[in-house]
Amino acid sequence: MPTPPMNVSEEVREALARRHPVVALESTIIAHGLPRPRNLQVAKELEAEVREGGAVPATIAVLDGRAQIGLTPSQLERIADDPSLRKLGHRDLAPAVAAGADGATTVSGTAFLAARAGIRVFATGGLGGVHREWTATQDESADLSLLARTRITVVCAGVKSILDVPATLQRLETLGVGVLGYRTDRFPGFYLSSSGEPVDWTVHEPEEVAAAMAAQDALGGPESALVVGNPVPEREQLDPELHDRVLAEALAACAREGITGQAVTPFLLGHLVHHTDGASLKANLAAVRGNVRLAARIATAWSRTPA
């Protein structure tokens, strides 16, 4: 078998070898989710949050056709500064590697590469999911099917609230992806603390998540993921009335302008940022920071479980 086209940083490699805690971070939020130069500042903040939690950050991207698991400061700047960087989901990795391309990894791309490197915990903002009007468009994020066959624990603030949340939860159930609510019995709503949808299992401490991870391994079966829904604090969430009004306007504008396919999500998210005067972006970043902090605690708890 050929050697995978993957570079694992020395820091990450040593941490994994010693079973020290490591947290994977995606790079799409840096390259495509935030304005420049704020994106680089946030990238550094998120890595610092992981370190303060006692874990090693492993931001993931593809540079010069090789997957990079853990970025140097100059590589992080490269991701943040290049406006032409491709967005790479799991299906895009092989073409990007073959072409020697650069790209920022989405949830599916990051989860795949993190698992290949031996990283068990991944922090992100919100997952992709089933899109509204699915019966007409059949539009569903690749995140879901990838998580159904990848053994990784994803700490997130639910799925993006522009999606069909109940349908996404049903799809996760069908795919066999476990969902835990962290100190909540309601699935988080991304910008909002709650989507209003119940979760079947609630945990209160990182050690409980680590125990569920260990039980996954002990039971065997499909190599599916574990999703940990961590709500943004109510004091930092987007005002629910503002959220609902602006989202309805965004959906109407999307239909009016005939926007379809992969263009839908960035259009809706951009509309929310603009028409909430940046409040949605603030809520998003609050959620990501909370997820990163919790992921570091879970990774630490996981590193203490018997091998």
N, C-alpha and C positions, 0 to 999 in steps of 0.2 A: 504494500500500500504506500502511495506517495505521502511525504510529510505534509501535513496541513499548512497552507500558506498563512501562518499565524505567528505573530510575535507577542509573547507575554513578557511584560516588563519584569526586570529583575526583582523589584520590590514585591510585585504581585506573585511572581513565581516562588519567592522565598516564603511569603506568607502562606500560600497554599501548601507548600511542602511541610511547613511546621504546623499546619492546621490552625493558623491564626485567622481571625475574621476578615473577610473581604466582601465588599459591596460593589456590584456592577452598576454603572451609570450609563445611560444612553447619551448619544451625542447629537441627536436631531434637535433636542431642545436648545442646544447651543447654536447650531448652524441655521435652523429654520424657525425656532419658536420664539426668539427674542430679538429685539432691535440691537444693532451694533452701536457703541461698544459695550452696552449693558450685558450682552450675552457672555462675554469673556469674564466679566466680574462675577456673574452668577455661577458660571462653571467653576471658578476658583472657590466661591463660597460653598458650593455643594460638596466639593472635595474636602474642604476644611471641616464641614459638618461631619462627614464620615470619620475623619481623623479624630475629631473631638469626641466622637462616640467610641473610640478605641479600635476602629477598623481601618483597613487599607482601601482607598478608593480605586476602582478599576473602570475609568471611563473608556468606552469602546468606540472604535471607528475603523474605517478602512482607508489606508494611505498607501499610495503607489502600489495598489493591488495586493496589499497584505493586511490582514486583520490585526489591529493593534489593541491588545488587552492591557490597558493602563497606559496613559499618555504622558509624555514629558511636557514640561511647560511650553516648549516651542511647538510641539504637536497640538497642544490645546489651543494655542494662539492661531495656528494654521487652520484649525477647524472653525474657529470663531471669525476669522478674517476673510475667508474665501466665500464670496456670495454665489459662486458657481457650483458649489459642492452638491453632489447628488444626494438624494434621500434613499437610503438602502434598507428595504425590508428583507426578510429572509430569502425571498425568491430572487432578489437582485444581487446577492452576494457572489454567486458563481460568475455571472457576467462581469461584475466589477473587478473581481480578482483576475479573470482572464484578460481583461482590457487594461490592467494596470491602473485602474481608476482610483480616484479619491471619493469618499462618501461618508456621510453621517448615518449612523444606524438608528432605525426606529425600534419600537418595542420588540417586534418579532426578530429583527436582525440582531439586536443586543442580546435577547434571551438565548437565541441559538448559539451565538459565539461565546457567551458567558458560560453556558452549560458545557460547551466543547472544551473550554479551558479549565473546567472543574470548579467554577464559582457557583454557589448554591443560592445566593440572595441578591436580588436586583431591585433597585428603587427607581420609580418613575412617577410621572404626574398622574395621568389617566390612561387607561387602556383604550384601544379601539374596540369596536363591537358591531352589532347589527344596526344598520342605518334605518332611519325612518323611511316608510314606504318600501320596505324590503320586498313585499309581495310583487311590486312592480319593477324594482330595480335589481333585486337579488344581490344587493351590495352589502358585503360583510367584511370586516377587517381580517386580514391575515393573522392578526395577533391571536385570534381565538383558536384556530386550528393548530397553530404552532405550539401554543401553550398546552394543547391536548396531548402532545407527544414530546414534551420537554420537561425534564425534572428540574424545576427551578421554583423558588419562592419569590413572588412579585409583590412588593409593597406599593400600593397605589391608592389614589383617592377615588376609587371606583372607575367608571368609564366616562368618557366625555359626555357631558349633559346634552349635547346636540344630537346624541344617538337615541335609539330606542332601548332604554334601560331594561324594562321587563323582558323584552325579547332577547337581549344580550344575556341576561341571567338564565333564561331558559336554555339558551344555546350552550352556555358554560356547563349547565347541568347535563345536557345531552352528550356533550363531549367528555364528561367525566372530570372536569377541572374543579377541584375543591375551592370553596370560598369561605373565608373567615371574616367576621367583622371584629375589628380591634376596638374593644370597649364600646361597642355599639351593637344593637340588634337590627339596625337598618343599614342597607348598602349605601355607602357615601355617594354624593351627587356631584363629584368633581369640584365645581365652583361652590357647591352647597354642601353643608354638613350631611344632609340626608337626601336621598333620591325618593324616599317614601317607600321603597321596596324592602321587604324583610330579608334577613339572612338567616340561614338555619343554624349556624354555629357562631358563638361569640367567645372570644378569648380576651383576657385582661392583662396578660404579661408576656414579654418576649419568650420566656421559657415555655409557655404553653404552645407557642408557634413552633419552637424547636422540637417539642415533643410530638407534634403532629407531623413534622418533617421526618422524624425518626420512625414514626409509625408507618408513614408512606413507604419507606425503604424496607421495613421489616415485613410488611404485607406483600410487597412485590406487585406484580401486575403492570398495567400500562405506565409508561414513564411520563405521567401528566404533571402539570404544575400545581402549585398552591397559591391562590390569590388572597392576599391580606388587604382588606378594605380599611383604610385608615382615614377617618373624616377630617377635613379641615376644621379647625376650631370655629365655633359659631361666631365668635367675635371677629374672625378674619374672613368669613365667607362673604360671597357676593350677596347683596340684598336680594332675597328671593323674589320679591315683586318686580324689581328691576330686571333680574335675570329672566323671568318668564316673559315680560313684555318685550325685551330686546331680542330674545331668542325667537319669539313669534314673528317679529318684524324681519329678522334675518332669514328665517325659513321662507317667508313670503317673498323676500327679495331674491332668494336663490331660485325659487320656482319661476318668478317673473323674468329673470335674466337667463333662464335655461341652463343653469350651471349643473353639471352632472359629474359622476365618477369621482376620480381622485381630487378634483377641484372643489368638491363640496365642503370637505372638512376645513381646509385653510380659509375658504371664503366665510364660513359661518364663524369660525374663531376670530378672524380679523374683524368681522362686523361687530362681534361682542366687545372686543377691545376698544374699537373706535367709539361705539355708541354707549359704552359705560364709562367713557373718559378714563380708560385704563384700569378701572376697578376690577374687571375680570382677570386681567393680567396679575394684579396684586394678589387676588385670591388663588390663582394658579400657582404662583411662586410660594405663597404660604403653604399650600398643600404639598408641593414638591419638597420644601425644606422639612416639613414634618415627616414626610415619608422617608427621606434620607436619614433623619435622626433615628426613626424607629427601625429602619433596615439595619443600621449599625448595631443597635441593641439586639436584634434578632440574630444577626451574624455572630455576635459575641456569644449569645446563648447557644447557638448551633455549634460553635467551635468547642464548647465545653461538654457536649454530649459524647458518650462513648463512641469511639470509631467503629 
